[in-house]
């Protein structure tokens, strides 16, 4: 059976405990942690679509959402 495709996810934490501790728990739950943004209590990385409920159940996780890349173009580019 093929492995489920992973997608970029943004996970927001409550700030009630260290975001590094939450990131460790997310990793233990199968999430591929890419960045831990302590100043804003966010963890970014990759996970499967069907893992969202499992990630939401990690202590102090308040939201799990897909990341939507934005391309603003190079500096000085005309506005379209």
N, C-alpha and C positions, 0 to 999 in steps of 0.2 A: 504494500500500500504506500503511495507517495506521501512524503512528509508535507504537512500543511505549510503554506507560504507565510513567511513572517512579514509583518508590516511595521512601519514606524509608529510608535505610540508615545504619547505624553502623559505622564502620571503626576497628578497633583497630590501632595500630602497635606495633612492637617497642621503640621508644625508642632504637634504635641510631643514628638520624640525626634531624635536625630534623623535627618533625611538619609544619612549614610546607613543607619540601621535599617530603615525602610528599604533602601536600595539593596541591601544584603538579603533581606527577606524576599524581595521581588526576584532576585537572581535565583534564590533557592526554589522559587515557584516556577522557574523556567524562563524568566524574562532576561533578554540579553541587554544588560545595562550599558549605555553608551556615555551618558553624561549625568552627573549629579550636580544640580544647580541649587546649592544650599541657600543662597540669598533669597530665592523665591519658592523654596520647598517643592521643587520639581525634579523628576527623574525622566530622562528620555532613553529610548532604546527600541528594541524590536521584540515583538511577540506575535503569536497567531491570533486570528480573529476570535477563535473559540476559547482563548485563554483569558479574555477580558474579565469574565466573572470571577475566575480564580484570582486574578491580580487585584480586583476590587475587594476581595475578602482579606487581603493582607492588612494587618493592623495599621491604622493611620492613613490609609489610602482613601482619598475622598473623591477622586475622579480618574477615569482612564478614557482617553480619547485618541482617535487617529490623528497623526500629524499630517498637515496639509502644506506641502512646500509652496513657497511664494517666490516668484521671480520678479524683481523690480527693475531689472535691466541695469546697464552700466551707467555710471554718473554722466550727466549731460545728455542722455538719450532723450529724444522727443517724447512727449506724453502722447499715448495713443488713445 
